[in-house]
Amino acid sequence: MADRLSSFLGIFQRLSPGQRLAALTLCGATAVAIVLVAVWAASPEYSVLYAELDADEGGAILERLQSDQVDYRLKDGGNTILVPRDKVHEVRLRLAGQGLPRGGGAGYEILDQGKLGWTDFVQKFQYRRALEGEIARTIQTLEEVQQARVHLVIPEPSLFTEDQKPTTASLVVRLRPGARLRPGQVRGMVHLVASAVEGLDAENVAVLDTSGNLLSNGQGGDPLAATTDQMSLARNIEEHLSQKAQSMLEAVLGPRKAIVRISAELDWEKVESTIESFDGDNPVVRSEERSEETGTDGSRTENSITNFEIGRRVETVIGAAGTIRKLTGAVFVDGSYEETADGQKQHVPRTDEEMQTLAQLTRAAIGFDAERGDELRVENISFDTTSMDEERRQMEKSHRTQQIIDVGTKVGGVLVALLLLLIFRAFLRKTARSASAPIPLPEPMSARGAAAPVSGSQAEAEVLRLSHEQPENVARLLRTWIREG
């Protein structure tokens, strides 16, 4: 090892200044490339820990990550926190044990920090804050809601009822991307808030989204609320029946092989009928009289009079509104496909027996009633899957491209490092061969012709010419002469 080091130092000392600079530059570039590739290969992949965080939540989580010495990255202006992929679940469980993220602000834990110096006003204010936070947390458990904020206005009780101001509440929700709230869900949130706060009526709860849309503002007195309920009920029945039939058909035919649409006509009339019936076979005792007389001779006579009447029963029947009056359904069923000789897919229609079986199964799934006037059409048709096939091909192509890029990046980094090492090694070998090559000495004057005498001026001119044409060789020759004395 020492011999190689001394040989390398000897070669390096024999290099010219320009060659030394090039060697040092190439060596440094190689070292930097190797270090960068090693750091890049050893750096962990980061995944999202929490996204769409507000400043308070993000600050509390970052403080906890720093105290636990967990590496993290920030994204989207600090609203998204990323941690190493292999630590995501561990960090989430650890933060959840510490009450993070709080989600909707602080809850009843505020009251755990109560102080003896709190005044009655401060206690009421802290209780209202805790109640707002707990309601917001509950609303955030809905799948469509990403974040919620609740504001309560609870007035002080008044001595006179007519002077008592009502309790009001405002709810602001941030929905997840692409999510929408149905009217029934909005009313459910309204009643949730109203039930959680004492003295709060549902008509005094306002719901607003982050886009400024007023979702609810006292729907209790809205004359259109009943119509909205009817439409929601009809839509729910249609979606439920369609999903039942489609899931059954797809379990038999395969995914995306059937399309089911059900239209429900509901009866919203509320019918109240009274039924009066008489039972002549089982008369009912209406009244009974009994009398007892004693004669002069001491005998006793008993008389009884019983009045009967026909049994009578009165029933009042109230028909519930929203019963199904009629169902109308349309079902499209895709056929099977065979691959032709040229690689194309050819549609093969289903047989009549198969279509009849599928129609019977669909009628049974939706509760088909012919006496009620229900209608159902089941048709076999070839589905146009061009867009889905193209989308699937694009996704597969994109996935393969991303895999190639990932593998190519890693392999390319290794190849660049190896290439730099090979270039540096070849440069050192070339430099060593040039340094160990024999030095061409200037031809002696006598060898050029003994008969031709050389004057001093000619010798000086020859030396100057050689120094201009071969300066390095002349310098090395002079150093050799000096070492040899």
BALOKOL-244659 format. One record per residue (C-alpha): residue number from 1; residue in one letter; chain; x, z, y. Coordinates in Angstrom, 1 decimal. Example, Ala and Ser with C-alpha at 12.3 -4.5 7.8 and 13.67 -1.06 7.14 Angstrom:
resi; resn; chain; east; up; north
1; a; A; 12.3; 7.8; -4.5
2; s; A; 13.7; 7.1; -1.1
***
This chain:
resi; resn; chain; east; up; north
1; m; A; 0.0; 0.0; 0.0
2; a; A; 2.9; 0.9; 2.4
3; d; A; 4.6; -2.4; 1.5
4; r; A; 1.5; -4.4; 2.3
5; l; A; 1.0; -2.5; 5.6
6; s; A; 4.7; -3.1; 6.6
7; s; A; 4.4; -6.8; 5.6
8; f; A; 1.2; -7.1; 7.7
9; l; A; 2.9; -5.4; 10.7
10; g; A; 5.9; -7.7; 10.3
11; i; A; 3.7; -10.8; 10.3
12; f; A; 1.7; -9.5; 13.3
13; q; A; 4.9; -8.9; 15.3
14; r; A; 6.1; -12.4; 14.7
15; l; A; 2.9; -13.9; 16.1
16; s; A; 2.8; -15.3; 19.6
17; p; A; 0.7; -13.4; 22.2
18; g; A; -2.1; -16.0; 21.9
19; q; A; -2.2; -15.7; 18.1
20; r; A; -2.2; -11.9; 18.4
21; l; A; -5.2; -12.0; 20.7
22; a; A; -7.1; -14.3; 18.4
23; a; A; -6.3; -12.2; 15.4
24; l; A; -7.5; -9.0; 17.1
25; t; A; -10.6; -10.7; 18.4
26; l; A; -11.5; -12.1; 15.0
27; c; A; -10.8; -8.7; 13.3
28; g; A; -13.0; -6.9; 15.9
29; a; A; -15.9; -9.4; 15.5
30; t; A; -15.7; -9.0; 11.7
31; a; A; -15.8; -5.2; 11.9
32; v; A; -18.7; -5.2; 14.4
33; a; A; -20.6; -7.7; 12.2
34; i; A; -20.1; -5.5; 9.1
35; v; A; -21.2; -2.4; 11.0
36; l; A; -24.3; -4.1; 12.4
37; v; A; -25.3; -5.4; 9.0
38; a; A; -24.7; -2.0; 7.4
39; v; A; -26.8; -0.2; 10.1
40; w; A; -29.5; -2.8; 9.9
41; a; A; -29.7; -2.6; 6.1
42; a; A; -29.7; 1.2; 6.1
43; s; A; -32.3; 1.6; 8.9
44; p; A; -35.7; 2.8; 7.6
45; e; A; -38.9; 0.8; 8.0
46; y; A; -41.3; 2.4; 10.4
47; s; A; -45.1; 2.6; 10.0
48; v; A; -47.9; 3.7; 12.2
49; l; A; -48.5; 7.5; 12.2
50; y; A; -51.3; 7.6; 14.9
51; a; A; -52.6; 4.9; 17.2
52; e; A; -54.7; 4.8; 20.4
53; l; A; -53.7; 8.3; 21.4
54; d; A; -54.3; 9.7; 24.9
55; a; A; -51.4; 11.3; 26.9
56; d; A; -52.2; 14.9; 25.9
57; e; A; -52.5; 14.2; 22.2
58; g; A; -49.4; 12.0; 22.2
59; g; A; -47.3; 14.6; 24.1
60; a; A; -48.3; 17.4; 21.7
61; i; A; -47.5; 15.3; 18.7
62; l; A; -44.1; 14.1; 20.1
63; e; A; -43.2; 17.7; 20.9
64; r; A; -43.9; 18.7; 17.3
65; l; A; -42.0; 15.8; 15.9
66; q; A; -39.0; 16.6; 18.0
67; s; A; -39.1; 20.3; 17.0
68; d; A; -39.2; 19.2; 13.3
69; q; A; -36.4; 16.7; 13.9
70; v; A; -38.4; 13.7; 12.7
71; d; A; -37.4; 10.2; 13.8
72; y; A; -40.1; 8.3; 15.7
73; r; A; -40.6; 5.2; 17.7
74; l; A; -43.2; 4.5; 20.5
75; k; A; -45.3; 1.4; 20.8
76; d; A; -48.0; 0.0; 23.0
77; g; A; -46.9; 2.0; 26.1
78; g; A; -46.7; 5.3; 24.1
79; n; A; -50.2; 5.1; 22.7
80; t; A; -48.9; 4.4; 19.2
81; i; A; -46.4; 6.5; 17.3
82; l; A; -44.4; 5.2; 14.4
83; v; A; -42.3; 7.2; 11.9
84; p; A; -40.4; 6.2; 8.8
85; r; A; -42.7; 4.7; 6.2
86; d; A; -41.7; 7.2; 3.4
87; k; A; -42.6; 10.2; 5.7
88; v; A; -46.0; 9.1; 7.0
89; h; A; -48.2; 11.1; 4.6
90; e; A; -45.9; 14.1; 4.8
91; v; A; -45.9; 14.2; 8.6
92; r; A; -49.7; 13.7; 8.8
93; l; A; -50.3; 16.6; 6.4
94; r; A; -47.9; 18.8; 8.4
95; l; A; -49.5; 18.0; 11.7
96; a; A; -53.0; 18.4; 10.3
97; g; A; -52.0; 21.9; 9.2
98; q; A; -51.0; 22.6; 12.8
99; g; A; -54.3; 21.3; 14.2
100; l; A; -52.9; 17.9; 15.4
101; p; A; -54.3; 15.6; 16.4
102; r; A; -57.0; 17.7; 17.9
103; g; A; -59.4; 14.7; 18.4
104; g; A; -61.8; 15.2; 21.3
105; g; A; -60.0; 18.0; 22.9
106; a; A; -59.7; 21.7; 22.1
107; g; A; -62.5; 23.4; 20.2
108; y; A; -63.3; 26.9; 19.3
109; e; A; -59.6; 27.7; 19.0
110; i; A; -59.7; 28.2; 22.8
111; l; A; -61.7; 31.4; 22.2
112; d; A; -58.9; 32.7; 19.9
113; q; A; -56.6; 32.9; 22.9
114; g; A; -59.0; 35.2; 24.8
115; k; A; -57.5; 37.6; 27.3
116; l; A; -58.7; 40.9; 28.5
117; g; A; -58.6; 39.8; 32.1
118; w; A; -61.1; 37.0; 31.6
119; t; A; -64.1; 37.3; 33.9
120; d; A; -67.6; 36.5; 32.9
121; f; A; -67.4; 33.1; 34.6
122; v; A; -64.1; 32.2; 32.8
123; q; A; -65.6; 33.2; 29.5
124; k; A; -68.6; 31.0; 30.0
125; f; A; -66.4; 28.1; 31.1
126; q; A; -64.1; 28.4; 28.1
127; y; A; -67.1; 28.6; 25.8
128; r; A; -68.5; 25.4; 27.3
129; r; A; -65.1; 23.7; 26.9
130; a; A; -64.9; 24.8; 23.2
131; l; A; -68.5; 23.5; 22.6
132; e; A; -67.7; 20.1; 24.2
133; g; A; -64.6; 19.8; 22.0
134; e; A; -66.4; 20.7; 18.8
135; i; A; -69.2; 18.2; 19.5
136; a; A; -66.7; 15.5; 20.3
137; r; A; -64.9; 16.1; 17.0
138; t; A; -68.1; 15.9; 15.1
139; i; A; -69.0; 12.6; 16.7
140; q; A; -65.6; 11.2; 16.0
141; t; A; -66.2; 11.6; 12.3
142; l; A; -68.5; 8.5; 12.5
143; e; A; -66.8; 5.4; 11.1
144; e; A; -67.5; 3.3; 14.2
145; v; A; -66.3; 5.9; 16.8
146; q; A; -62.6; 6.1; 17.6
147; q; A; -62.7; 8.6; 20.4
148; a; A; -65.5; 10.7; 22.0
149; r; A; -65.7; 12.8; 25.2
150; v; A; -68.6; 15.2; 25.9
151; h; A; -69.6; 16.7; 29.3
152; l; A; -72.2; 19.5; 29.4
153; v; A; -74.0; 20.8; 32.4
154; i; A; -75.5; 24.2; 31.6
155; p; A; -77.2; 25.7; 34.7
156; e; A; -77.5; 29.5; 35.2
157; p; A; -80.8; 30.9; 34.1
158; s; A; -83.4; 31.4; 36.8
159; l; A; -86.0; 34.2; 37.2
160; f; A; -88.8; 31.7; 37.7
161; t; A; -89.6; 28.9; 35.2
162; e; A; -90.4; 26.4; 37.9
163; d; A; -87.0; 26.9; 39.5
164; q; A; -85.0; 26.5; 36.2
165; k; A; -82.9; 23.4; 36.1
166; p; A; -82.6; 21.5; 32.8
167; t; A; -79.5; 21.3; 30.7
168; t; A; -78.0; 17.9; 30.6
169; a; A; -75.2; 16.2; 28.7
170; s; A; -73.1; 13.0; 28.9
171; l; A; -71.4; 11.4; 26.0
172; v; A; -68.7; 8.7; 26.3
173; v; A; -67.5; 7.0; 23.1
174; r; A; -64.7; 4.5; 22.4
175; l; A; -65.6; 2.3; 19.5
176; r; A; -63.1; 0.8; 17.0
177; p; A; -62.2; -2.9; 17.5
178; g; A; -65.1; -5.0; 16.3
179; a; A; -67.4; -2.1; 15.7
180; r; A; -70.9; -1.8; 17.1
181; l; A; -73.4; 1.1; 17.2
182; r; A; -76.9; 0.5; 15.9
183; p; A; -79.8; 2.0; 17.9
184; g; A; -80.4; 4.4; 15.1
185; q; A; -76.9; 5.7; 15.3
186; v; A; -77.2; 6.1; 19.1
187; r; A; -80.4; 8.2; 18.6
188; g; A; -78.7; 10.2; 15.9
189; m; A; -75.8; 11.1; 18.3
190; v; A; -78.3; 12.0; 21.0
191; h; A; -80.2; 14.3; 18.7
192; l; A; -76.9; 15.8; 17.4
193; v; A; -75.9; 16.7; 21.0
194; a; A; -79.3; 18.0; 21.8
195; s; A; -79.4; 20.2; 18.7
196; a; A; -76.0; 21.6; 19.3
197; v; A; -76.7; 22.9; 22.8
198; e; A; -79.3; 25.5; 23.4
199; g; A; -82.1; 24.4; 25.8
200; l; A; -81.0; 20.7; 25.8
201; d; A; -83.6; 18.0; 25.3
202; a; A; -82.8; 14.6; 23.8
203; e; A; -84.2; 12.9; 26.9
204; n; A; -81.5; 14.6; 29.0
205; v; A; -78.6; 13.1; 27.0
206; a; A; -76.9; 10.0; 28.2
207; v; A; -74.5; 7.9; 26.0
208; l; A; -72.0; 5.5; 27.5
209; d; A; -69.2; 3.4; 26.0
210; t; A; -65.8; 2.7; 27.5
211; s; A; -67.0; -0.8; 28.6
212; g; A; -69.5; 0.7; 30.9
213; n; A; -72.6; -0.1; 28.7
214; l; A; -75.4; 2.4; 28.8
215; l; A; -76.3; 2.9; 25.2
216; s; A; -78.9; 5.6; 25.7
217; n; A; -80.5; 7.4; 28.6
218; g; A; -83.5; 9.5; 27.6
219; q; A; -84.9; 7.3; 24.9
220; g; A; -87.5; 10.0; 24.1
221; g; A; -89.8; 8.6; 26.8
222; d; A; -89.0; 5.0; 26.4
223; p; A; -92.1; 3.0; 25.4
224; l; A; -89.8; 0.4; 23.7
225; a; A; -88.3; 3.1; 21.4
226; a; A; -91.1; 2.7; 18.9
227; t; A; -90.5; -1.1; 18.8
228; t; A; -86.8; -0.5; 18.3
229; d; A; -87.5; 1.8; 15.4
230; q; A; -89.8; -0.7; 13.8
231; m; A; -87.1; -3.5; 14.1
232; s; A; -84.4; -1.1; 12.8
233; l; A; -86.5; -0.1; 9.8
234; a; A; -87.4; -3.7; 8.9
235; r; A; -83.7; -4.7; 9.3
236; n; A; -82.6; -1.8; 7.1
237; i; A; -85.1; -2.8; 4.4
238; e; A; -84.0; -6.4; 4.5
239; e; A; -80.3; -5.5; 4.3
240; h; A; -80.9; -3.1; 1.5
241; l; A; -82.9; -5.5; -0.7
242; s; A; -80.5; -8.4; 0.1
243; q; A; -77.5; -6.2; -0.8
244; k; A; -79.1; -5.1; -4.1
245; a; A; -79.8; -8.7; -5.2
246; q; A; -76.5; -10.1; -4.0
247; s; A; -74.4; -7.4; -5.6
248; m; A; -76.2; -8.0; -8.9
249; l; A; -75.8; -11.8; -8.8
250; e; A; -72.1; -11.5; -7.8
251; a; A; -71.5; -9.2; -10.7
252; v; A; -72.7; -11.9; -13.0
253; l; A; -71.6; -15.1; -11.3
254; g; A; -68.5; -13.8; -9.5
255; p; A; -67.6; -13.0; -5.9
256; r; A; -69.0; -15.3; -3.2
257; k; A; -71.0; -17.2; -5.7
258; a; A; -74.5; -16.2; -4.4
259; i; A; -76.1; -15.9; -1.0
260; v; A; -79.3; -13.8; -0.7
261; r; A; -81.5; -13.4; 2.4
262; i; A; -84.7; -11.3; 2.4
263; s; A; -87.3; -11.2; 5.1
264; a; A; -89.7; -8.2; 5.1
265; e; A; -93.1; -8.2; 6.8
266; l; A; -94.1; -4.6; 7.3
267; d; A; -97.5; -3.1; 8.0
268; w; A; -97.4; -0.8; 11.1
269; e; A; -101.1; 0.1; 11.1
270; k; A; -101.7; 3.8; 10.5
271; v; A; -104.9; 4.0; 8.4
272; e; A; -106.9; 7.2; 8.1
273; s; A; -109.7; 7.1; 5.6
274; t; A; -112.2; 9.8; 4.4
275; i; A; -113.4; 9.7; 0.7
276; e; A; -116.5; 11.7; -0.2
277; s; A; -117.4; 11.9; -3.9
278; f; A; -120.2; 13.6; -5.9
279; d; A; -120.1; 14.9; -9.4
280; g; A; -123.5; 14.9; -11.0
281; d; A; -122.4; 15.8; -14.4
282; n; A; -120.9; 19.1; -13.3
283; p; A; -123.4; 20.8; -10.9
284; v; A; -122.2; 23.5; -8.7
285; v; A; -124.0; 26.9; -8.2
286; r; A; -125.1; 27.0; -4.6
287; s; A; -127.0; 30.3; -4.5
288; e; A; -128.4; 32.8; -6.9
289; e; A; -131.1; 35.5; -6.4
290; r; A; -131.9; 38.3; -8.7
291; s; A; -134.8; 40.8; -8.4
292; e; A; -135.8; 43.8; -10.5
293; e; A; -139.3; 45.4; -10.6
294; t; A; -140.4; 48.6; -12.4
295; g; A; -144.0; 48.8; -13.5
296; t; A; -146.4; 51.8; -13.5
297; d; A; -145.9; 52.2; -17.2
298; g; A; -142.1; 52.4; -16.7
299; s; A; -141.3; 48.8; -17.8
300; r; A; -138.7; 46.9; -15.9
301; t; A; -138.9; 43.2; -15.0
302; e; A; -135.8; 41.1; -13.9
303; n; A; -136.2; 37.8; -12.0
304; s; A; -133.4; 35.5; -11.1
305; i; A; -133.4; 32.3; -9.1
306; t; A; -130.3; 30.0; -9.2
307; n; A; -130.0; 27.0; -6.9
308; f; A; -127.7; 24.2; -8.0
309; e; A; -126.4; 21.2; -6.2
310; i; A; -124.3; 18.2; -7.0
311; g; A; -120.5; 18.7; -6.7
312; r; A; -119.1; 17.1; -3.5
313; r; A; -115.5; 16.5; -2.6
314; v; A; -114.2; 15.1; 0.7
315; e; A; -110.6; 13.7; 0.9
316; t; A; -108.9; 12.5; 4.0
317; v; A; -106.1; 9.9; 3.3
318; i; A; -103.7; 8.9; 6.0
319; g; A; -101.8; 5.7; 5.2
320; a; A; -98.1; 5.8; 6.3
321; a; A; -97.0; 3.1; 8.7
322; g; A; -94.2; 0.8; 7.8
323; t; A; -95.2; -0.2; 4.3
324; i; A; -94.2; -3.5; 3.0
325; r; A; -96.9; -6.1; 3.4
326; k; A; -95.0; -9.2; 2.2
327; l; A; -91.5; -10.2; 1.1
328; t; A; -90.0; -13.6; 1.5
329; g; A; -86.6; -14.4; 0.0
330; a; A; -84.2; -17.3; -0.3
331; v; A; -81.3; -17.3; -2.8
332; f; A; -78.5; -19.9; -3.0
333; v; A; -76.4; -19.9; -6.2
334; d; A; -73.2; -21.8; -6.6
335; g; A; -72.5; -23.8; -9.7
336; s; A; -69.4; -23.9; -11.8
337; y; A; -66.4; -26.2; -11.2
338; e; A; -64.2; -28.2; -13.5
339; e; A; -60.9; -29.8; -12.7
340; t; A; -60.7; -33.5; -13.1
341; a; A; -57.8; -35.6; -14.2
342; d; A; -56.6; -36.2; -10.7
343; g; A; -56.5; -32.4; -9.9
344; q; A; -59.8; -32.3; -7.9
345; k; A; -62.6; -29.8; -8.4
346; q; A; -65.9; -31.2; -9.6
347; h; A; -69.2; -29.3; -9.2
348; v; A; -71.2; -28.7; -12.4
349; p; A; -74.8; -27.7; -11.8
350; r; A; -76.3; -24.8; -13.7
351; t; A; -78.9; -25.3; -16.3
352; d; A; -82.6; -24.7; -15.8
353; e; A; -82.5; -21.8; -18.2
354; e; A; -79.8; -20.1; -16.2
355; m; A; -81.7; -20.6; -13.0
356; q; A; -84.9; -19.1; -14.4
357; t; A; -83.0; -16.1; -15.7
358; l; A; -81.3; -15.6; -12.3
359; a; A; -84.7; -15.9; -10.6
360; q; A; -86.3; -13.3; -12.8
361; l; A; -83.4; -10.9; -12.3
362; t; A; -83.6; -11.3; -8.5
363; r; A; -87.4; -10.7; -8.5
364; a; A; -86.8; -7.5; -10.5
365; a; A; -84.1; -6.3; -8.1
366; i; A; -86.1; -6.7; -4.9
367; g; A; -89.4; -5.4; -6.3
368; f; A; -91.2; -8.8; -6.2
369; d; A; -95.0; -8.5; -6.3
370; a; A; -96.9; -11.7; -6.7
371; e; A; -100.3; -10.1; -6.0
372; r; A; -99.0; -9.0; -2.6
373; g; A; -98.1; -12.6; -1.8
374; d; A; -94.3; -12.4; -2.1
375; e; A; -92.4; -15.6; -2.1
376; l; A; -88.9; -16.3; -3.6
377; r; A; -86.9; -19.5; -3.8
378; v; A; -83.8; -19.7; -6.0
379; e; A; -81.8; -22.9; -5.6
380; n; A; -78.6; -24.1; -7.2
381; i; A; -76.3; -25.8; -4.6
382; s; A; -72.6; -26.6; -4.3
383; f; A; -70.9; -24.2; -1.7
384; d; A; -68.5; -25.7; 0.8
385; t; A; -65.4; -23.7; 0.3
386; t; A; -63.0; -26.0; 2.2
387; s; A; -62.4; -23.5; 5.0
388; m; A; -61.9; -20.6; 2.7
389; d; A; -59.5; -22.6; 0.5
390; e; A; -57.6; -23.7; 3.6
391; e; A; -57.5; -20.1; 4.9
392; r; A; -56.3; -18.9; 1.5
393; r; A; -53.6; -21.5; 1.4
394; q; A; -52.5; -20.6; 5.0
395; m; A; -52.4; -16.9; 4.1
396; e; A; -50.3; -17.6; 1.0
397; k; A; -48.0; -19.9; 2.9
398; s; A; -47.6; -17.4; 5.7
399; h; A; -46.9; -14.7; 3.1
400; r; A; -44.3; -16.8; 1.4
401; t; A; -42.7; -17.7; 4.7
402; q; A; -42.5; -14.1; 5.7
403; q; A; -40.9; -13.2; 2.4
404; i; A; -38.4; -16.0; 2.8
405; i; A; -37.6; -14.9; 6.3
406; d; A; -37.1; -11.3; 5.2
407; v; A; -34.9; -12.2; 2.2
408; g; A; -33.1; -14.9; 4.3
409; t; A; -32.3; -12.4; 7.1
410; k; A; -30.8; -9.9; 4.7
411; v; A; -28.9; -12.6; 2.7
412; g; A; -27.8; -14.3; 6.0
413; g; A; -26.4; -11.1; 7.3
414; v; A; -24.3; -10.5; 4.2
415; l; A; -23.1; -14.2; 4.2
416; v; A; -22.1; -14.0; 7.8
417; a; A; -20.0; -10.9; 7.1
418; l; A; -18.4; -12.5; 4.1
419; l; A; -17.7; -15.7; 6.1
420; l; A; -16.0; -13.7; 8.8
421; l; A; -13.9; -11.9; 6.2
422; l; A; -12.9; -15.2; 4.6
423; i; A; -12.1; -16.7; 8.0
424; f; A; -9.9; -13.7; 8.9
425; r; A; -8.2; -13.8; 5.5
426; a; A; -7.5; -17.6; 5.8
427; f; A; -6.1; -17.0; 9.4
428; l; A; -3.8; -14.3; 8.1
429; r; A; -2.5; -16.5; 5.3
430; k; A; -1.9; -19.4; 7.6
431; t; A; -0.1; -17.2; 10.1
432; a; A; 2.0; -15.7; 7.3
433; r; A; 3.0; -19.2; 6.1
434; s; A; 3.9; -20.4; 9.6
435; a; A; 6.0; -17.2; 10.2
436; s; A; 7.9; -17.5; 6.9
437; a; A; 8.6; -21.3; 7.2
438; p; A; 12.3; -22.3; 7.7
439; i; A; 13.3; -22.8; 11.3
440; p; A; 14.4; -26.4; 12.0
441; l; A; 17.8; -26.2; 13.6
442; p; A; 19.0; -28.7; 16.2
443; e; A; 21.1; -31.3; 14.7
444; p; A; 24.8; -30.6; 15.4
445; m; A; 26.5; -32.8; 17.9
446; s; A; 29.2; -33.8; 15.4
447; a; A; 26.6; -35.0; 12.9
448; r; A; 25.4; -37.6; 15.2
449; g; A; 28.6; -39.4; 15.1
450; a; A; 32.1; -38.1; 15.1
451; a; A; 33.5; -41.1; 16.8
452; a; A; 31.2; -40.7; 19.8
453; p; A; 32.7; -38.1; 22.1
454; v; A; 30.2; -35.9; 23.9
455; s; A; 30.7; -34.8; 27.4
456; g; A; 29.6; -31.4; 28.9
457; s; A; 26.9; -33.0; 30.9
458; q; A; 25.5; -34.7; 27.8
459; a; A; 25.5; -31.4; 25.8
460; e; A; 23.7; -29.7; 28.6
461; a; A; 21.1; -32.4; 28.8
462; e; A; 20.5; -32.2; 25.0
463; v; A; 20.0; -28.5; 25.2
464; l; A; 17.5; -28.8; 28.0
465; r; A; 15.6; -31.5; 26.1
466; l; A; 15.4; -29.3; 23.0
467; s; A; 14.3; -26.3; 25.0
468; h; A; 11.4; -28.4; 26.5
469; e; A; 10.3; -30.0; 23.2
470; q; A; 10.8; -27.0; 20.8
471; p; A; 10.9; -23.9; 22.9
472; e; A; 9.8; -21.6; 20.1
473; n; A; 12.4; -22.9; 17.7
474; v; A; 15.2; -22.6; 20.3
475; a; A; 14.2; -19.0; 21.1
476; r; A; 14.2; -18.1; 17.4
477; l; A; 17.5; -19.8; 16.9
478; l; A; 19.0; -17.8; 19.7
479; r; A; 17.7; -14.6; 18.3
480; t; A; 19.2; -15.4; 14.9
481; w; A; 22.6; -16.1; 16.5
482; i; A; 22.4; -12.9; 18.4
483; r; A; 21.6; -10.9; 15.2
484; e; A; 24.4; -12.6; 13.3
485; g; A; 26.9; -11.8; 16.2
***
